[in-house]
Amino acid sequence: MSTPDTFAARLADLQSRIAAACGRAGRDPGEVALLPVSKTFGADRIRAAAALGLRRFGESKMQEIREKAEALADCAIDWVVIGYLQTNKAKDAARLAAEVQSLDRLDLAQALDRRLQQEGRTLDVLVQVKTSDEPSKYGLDPAGLPAFVRALARDYPSLRVRGLMTLAVNSDDTEAVRACFRVLRGWRDRLRDEAIEGVDMTRLSMGMSGDFELAIEEGSTEVRIGSALFGARDYGTAGT
Ligand SMILES: *Cc1c(COP(=O)(O)O)cnc(C)c1O
C-alpha cells in the first residue's frame, strides 16, 4: 500500500478508509471520531494540522503537552492524554489537558480530582483497560472495572467518565486483535447497562494506524492515529 506524501493527502486517505470501514460495518462515519496522535512531532507540524481544521491532539507525555501548549498558545487546541500518566503530573494534567484517556488507577484519580478542584474545573476521562496479556501494556484488569468505575463516580466528582480505552495486542493475527476490541466493547455495554449515576459510558477509544479498520468494525467510536497521519516517528531526538 502506498502512502500519500503530504499531511492533507494522508488525512483525506485516512478519512476515506474510515468511511469504508464504517460502510462495511453498516455504521455512520459520523459515529467514529479521529484523534490525531502528535507525540514526538513538533509544534510546527501540529500548527499545520490545526490549519486543516483538526483541533484535538493525542499526546503520551505531559512534558510534551506543556511545551507544545506554550508554543501553540494562539491555537485553540484540546490536548488529550493517551499515555501513562504519572501521579506527580496530575497538576499539569488538571491545568492543561482537555481529556485523559489513560486513567487506570485510583491514586491517579484522587490526585487529578484534588487538582481539578483547585482549578475549579472538571475533566472528561476514559478508563484504560488491559485487553491482552502483553506484559508491556498499561491499563486496568477488566475484572476490577465495575468497582473502579463505581468508585470514580462516587468519590471523584471532578472526573466525568465517558467510556473506555484500550490498545489491542500487537499482532498480525486479526482474530486476536479483534478479540481485544470485543472485550472492550463487551465491558462498555455491560457498564452502560448498569447505568451508574454520573457516568456516561458511551465512548470506545480503540484502533491505531495498524488496526483501526478492525476496531471500527468492532464498534470503535474513536481511532487514535499517529504514523498513518504524521509519518514514522523518530524516538531518538524528539520529546526529550
Ligand atoms: C502512539 C499511540 C497511538 C498511535 O499509534 P500509531 O500506530 O502511530 O497510529 C495510539 N494510541 C496510543 C495509546 C499511543 O501511545
The ligand as a Tripos MOL2 file, in Angstrom:
@<TRIPOS>MOLECULE
LIG
   15    15     1     0     0
SMALL
NO_CHARGES

@<TRIPOS>ATOM
      1 C1          1.2960    6.2520   19.8080 C.3       1 LIG1
      2 C2         -0.0750    5.8500   20.1940 C.ar      1 LIG1
      3 C3         -1.0960    5.7560   19.2310 C.ar      1 LIG1
      4 C4         -0.8770    5.9850   17.7450 C.3       1 LIG1
      5 O1         -0.0830    4.9830   17.2170 O.3       1 LIG1
      6 P1          0.1310    4.8310   15.6190 P.3       1 LIG1
      7 O2          0.4390    3.3940   15.4600 O.co2     1 LIG1
      8 O3          1.2470    5.7260   15.2540 O.co2     1 LIG1
      9 O4         -1.1330    5.2390   14.9670 O.co2     1 LIG1
     10 C5         -2.3670    5.4080   19.6660 C.ar      1 LIG1
     11 N1         -2.6300    5.1750   20.9690 N.ar      1 LIG1
     12 C6         -1.6770    5.2570   21.9250 C.ar      1 LIG1
     13 C7         -2.0390    4.9830   23.3390 C.3       1 LIG1
     14 C8         -0.3710    5.5810   21.5670 C.ar      1 LIG1
     15 O5          0.5670    5.6580   22.5200 O.3       1 LIG1
@<TRIPOS>BOND
     1     1     2 1
     2     2     3 ar
     3     2    14 ar
     4     3     4 1
     5     3    10 ar
     6     4     5 1
     7     5     6 1
     8     6     7 2
     9     6     8 1
    10     6     9 1
    11    10    11 ar
    12    11    12 ar
    13    12    13 1
    14    12    14 ar
    15    14    15 1
@<TRIPOS>SUBSTRUCTURE
     1 LIG1         1 GROUP 0 **** ****
